[in-house]
Amino acid sequence: MDHAELVALDHRYTLQTYGRYDVDIDRGQNATLYSLAGKKYIDFASGIGVLSVGTANPKWLAAITEQAGKLGHISNLYYTQPYAKLAQQLCQRTGMAGAFFGNSGAEANEGLIKLARKYSYDHYGQGRGTVLTLINSFHGRTSATLKATGQEAFHNYFFPFPEGFRYAQANDLASVQAQAGHDVCAVLLELVQGEGGVLPLERDFVQALAELCAQRDWLLLVDEVQTGVGRTGTLFAFQQYGVTPDALSFAKGIAGGLPMGGFLVGEKCRDTLGAGTHGSTFGGNPVCAAGALAVLDILDDSLLREVGEKGAYLRRRVEEMALPCLGKTRGLGLMIGVEVTDGYSNKDLSARLNEAGLLSLTAGPGLRFLPPLTITREELDQGLTVLEETLRGL
Ligand SMILES: *Cc1c(COP(=O)(O)O)cnc(C)c1O
């Protein structure tokens, strides 16, 4: 099958819910991918921050194939080693008290919302179910997580939306206080707003917010679906902010490309979700959990340190190019946003880069780079060359 035949087949039979680039991907190794026709692409996207250890990582591949040959699925009514061992690893490396596994980021955030409402119900009874979120956030595409997303553009078409969300300005404690009330049970936030434009929250704001949460017994819920699993240079971003969430969600990078999400809870709500209150048929699948254990094994201290170094290098090189269409860079670790200057469209620049051989993303009004955490210096340099050659002449 060639590219044109594949595009025709896709258009004929699939719901066209994605504005796809005119690119197909067939195979690859680490951050170097190839189309059906054999054209080479450097990966500065990792799916969307999913391929934490690159494509076809040998250690990950060995772990998932071994597990698939042994036990590919069993219901959550039985004990399995990968589920328990993964929970242990995540708790020991974060100081959290317990883990739940589902299949996606939105599902993980649904779990956080349920956790907060159940915690509040147990301690205060009904009428205290409102979750505060931040303007410009993104929390997923289920009905509740769409409504939790603090961007008006997402609150469309699918009425009626679930109730129980209010929005405050990021980095503005007064704005959060203005939304406080007897009905609030939690604050849900991303420490670096990803889809919103790669906008890191200010440390002082996050710490003040954590104090406010503690005073009011609101749960501090951190959405680490994009920032988690080493993306920002620590295993989770909260570890750089000097706060301890009551619970956090993760997904994208956790299982190295296999579908998995979940959440970690602290001691305070360790027992909030008891038997029968939450569950998932596929959640914590043994193959996905074995993949996640391999990912965590690969993301040791030295690799996490390299994430910071590679991120700094990539940002410095992009800024030194001084391309007319690009402005300042921002972000944390290998979660990088690049400003697009007035008069240029981020969607147009991103399409040009993808078609020229550099897989990259948009976020808010800018470009976004989320390379595999294992990307090599050579792959970074090759990607930077495509970037410069494609955008220099514009
Ligand atoms: C991607 C993302 C989600 C949604 O994850 P899905 O796996 O697509 O459901 C939620 N929150 C954040 C911060 C994300 O980046």
Ligand as a Chemical Component Dictionary entry (heavy atoms), coordinates in Angstrom:
data_LIG
# 
_chem_comp.id                   LIG 
_chem_comp.type                 NON-POLYMER 
_chem_comp.pdbx_formal_charge   0 
_chem_comp.three_letter_code    LIG 
# 
loop_
_chem_comp_atom.comp_id 
_chem_comp_atom.atom_id 
_chem_comp_atom.alt_atom_id 
_chem_comp_atom.type_symbol 
_chem_comp_atom.charge 
_chem_comp_atom.model_Cartn_x 
_chem_comp_atom.model_Cartn_y 
_chem_comp_atom.model_Cartn_z 
_chem_comp_atom.pdbx_ordinal 
LIG C1 C1 C 0 -3.522 14.590 27.118 1  
LIG C2 C2 C 0 -4.005 15.142 28.390 2  
LIG C3 C3 C 0 -5.187 14.667 28.985 3  
LIG C4 C4 C 0 -6.087 13.645 28.311 4  
LIG O1 O1 O 0 -5.468 12.421 28.136 5  
LIG P1 P1 P 0 -6.171 11.284 27.221 6  
LIG O2 O2 O 0 -5.278 10.092 27.408 7  
LIG O3 O3 O 0 -6.182 11.806 25.827 8  
LIG O4 O4 O 0 -7.525 11.073 27.752 9  
LIG C5 C5 C 0 -5.527 15.161 30.222 10 
LIG N1 N1 N 0 -4.768 16.085 30.846 11 
LIG C6 C6 C 0 -3.635 16.567 30.313 12 
LIG C7 C7 C 0 -2.805 17.568 31.057 13 
LIG C8 C8 C 0 -3.221 16.130 29.054 14 
LIG O5 O5 O 0 -2.107 16.632 28.499 15 
# 
loop_
_chem_comp_bond.comp_id 
_chem_comp_bond.atom_id_1 
_chem_comp_bond.atom_id_2 
_chem_comp_bond.value_order 
_chem_comp_bond.pdbx_ordinal 
LIG C1 C2 SING 1  
LIG C2 C3 SING 2  
LIG C2 C8 DOUB 3  
LIG C3 C4 SING 4  
LIG C3 C5 DOUB 5  
LIG C4 O1 SING 6  
LIG O1 P1 SING 7  
LIG P1 O2 DOUB 8  
LIG P1 O3 SING 9  
LIG P1 O4 SING 10 
LIG C5 N1 SING 11 
LIG N1 C6 DOUB 12 
LIG C6 C7 SING 13 
LIG C6 C8 SING 14 
LIG C8 O5 SING 15 
# 
